[in-house]
């Protein structure tokens, strides 16, 4: 499925993690996946209690193709930490 930008904009600009970091589109996040495996994904958007994420490869290809990236929802409680942002942009913490 794809992430509809119009829906994301209506939900606000960020979601605060327990550690205080505010997650927003373009942020790189480490997540705890099934089986305890840690994975790194790019935030595409936020919903209450959910980060919409995709792989770095899909995020970059979607930007090149000027389309919305395919993404999945991940409960915010599985976010381990914010690692930075795509293109070096830093989000407010």
N, C-alpha and C positions, 0 to 999 in steps of 0.2 A: 504494500500500500504506500501511498505517497502522503506527504504532510501538506495540508492546505494552509498557505501563508495567511489567508484571511482569517481562518479560525485561530491561528496562533497569535496574531496581533491583538485579537479581542481578549486574550487571556492574560495579558500583562507582559512585561519585558524581562522578568527574571524570576528565579526560584532560589531561595536561600537554603544552603546546606547546613547541617548541624554545626560544622566548623566555622560558619559565618560567610563563606564564599557565596556570591550570587552567581548562579548559572544563567547563561543566556546563549543565544544562537552563535555558533562559531567557537564556543569554548570546548576544550579537550578535557575529557573526564575519565577517570579510572572507575570502573564498575565491578561489583562482585557478581559474577554470573553463576549459573547452575553448577553444582559440584564444588563451589569454592574457588573456581578459576577467576582470576582478575583479567579484565579486558579493557582496552582503551577505545573510546568512541568519541565522535564529535556531536555536540548538542545541536539539534536542528530547531528545537523549540521547547516550550514548557507548557504543561497543564498543571492544575492543582495536584501536587503530590507525584507528578510523573515528568520524567525527562524524555523527550523524543530524541532518539539518537540514531546515528548511522556510522558506517566505517569512514575513515579518512579518505579512502579511495573513492567511495561512492559520493562523498561530499564534494571532492575536487572535480570528479567527472560531471556531476550535476551542475556545478558552477560553470564549467566549460560549455556544457550543453544548454545552459540557461533554462534549466528545469528544476522542479522541486526534487530533492533527493528521496529515495525510498528510505523509510525509517521504521523503527519500532519503539514502543513505549517501555520505559524502564522505571519501576518504582524508585522514588528519590532516596528511600532508605538504603538502597543498594549502591548508592554513589559513595565511593571511598574518598576521592579527593579531586579537586580541580587541578589540572596540570598546566594550564596555560590557555592560549587561544590560537586559532588558525591565523596565519599571516602575522603573528606576533602581537596582535591587538590584545590588550589586557582588560579584563572586566573589573568592575569595582569589587572590592572585598571588604 
